Amino acid sequence: MYRFGCSKNLVDTEMCIGIFKKEKFEIVNNPKDAEIIVINTCGFIESAKEEAINCILEMADYKKTGNCKYLIAMGCLVQRYKSDLEKALPEVDMFLSIDEYDNFWEKISKMLKKEIKSKNTLDYLDRVISTGNTTAYLKIAEGCSNRCTYCAIPYIRGPFVSRKMEDILEEAKKLAKTGIKELIVIAQDTTKYGIDIYGEPKLSELLEKLCKIEGFKWIRFLYAYPESITDELIETVKNNDKICNYFDIPLQHFSDKVLKRMNRKSDSKSIERVIEKIRTRIPDVILRTTMIVGFPGETEEDFFELYEFVNSAKFEKLGVFKYSKEDGTPAAKIKEQVHYKTKQSRLDKIMTLESMISKIKLEEKIGNEYEAIVDGFSNDNKYICARSYMDIPNEDGTIFIKNDGKVNMGDFIKCKITSVRDYDLIAEMIN
């Protein structure tokens, strides 16, 4: 099974694998050996669409050269362009849109021409965790209701729908019993959790309850929108040792003109206030954000405001995307589209600035001691690849430590930072 896109899509993939396993299918890693190949697609931006389609075409070759009898495509790209894909890619035996997930196994059974003995659907409790024995994601809501003008997620995934707290806690307890030590709480907008069910945000309460579950050592939450970061949430992070002092805040821009065009709910002053508040109350906090450059109508003045903000805010982690014109979104209809060379130039300028900021921030860590989780080892096995509370998997940096052969994946170890290499840290083990 192949998965593209975000961690929310990863959880869907794990539930899909869980169904096949429950139905007594053997899960194989090599596509040459697979009789059924499933590709969970992403349809968020143009590059993700191309990547998913290229994978579909590549996997289709295994119907000729391997054991593959059935090729299935599912996920966001299918939800968005199902009819077009069916015409363009006859190699695919079944396209499963997100709307059809409730009838997942019924659809698969019909394709396989088998008797429908069960109506298994995607179930959080039957997930097969694919992120190792120590780290797992916990999806607490589906969809999004923010309606940012550049984003297709509400059209693909629908409005924001929270899961019931008792269901989330049941899943979390099961994860803890299996040995998961690092729990990463996710949704399209985690800070809106509970508003649709309980009439008010409940992320702080949920985090407090997750902290009481035995077994978890680190708890993180991602995708915290700035306008919804409350004093209560900041205090919850500050006062709970299990919750990593790490805020992932997708800001997207700083110019008030651009933020308004994006239909973002924050403005420049409120963004500055929330960042100052977090840094003041949690001095060792790590702040991560993402920005979009080249949004329609973004002027040189708008970009300069963004650049100066990045320079002053000094985010420990920052990613930049070039605006992608997405079908059906309001921003795609704006006439003042920015030239792709201008987008690339602006991206390069922000990332050059951020690389200098990151280096300074990382050099400040030299001499400090941290607890870190072992994610794996270098290809030559000479180094341990680890992360502290300052890094999320597959997104942020790595701590490289000389391998003494005495640690295993998933172990928590203590280390002392000795030097910096690009966005990564070099450390020595502390016994």
Helices and strands as residue ranges (DSSP letters): E 2-3, H 7-22, E 36-41, H 46-60, H 62-65, E 70-75, H 76-88, E 94-96, G 98-103, H 104-112, G 124-126, E 135-139, E 141-142, H 153-157, E 161-162, H 165-177, E 182-186, G 190-192, H 195-198, H 203-211, E 218-221, G 226-228, H 231-239, E 246-248, H 256-261, H 268-281, E 286-293, H 300-313, E 317-322, G 330-333, H 340-363, E 369-377, E 383-387, E 399-402, E 412-421, E 424-430
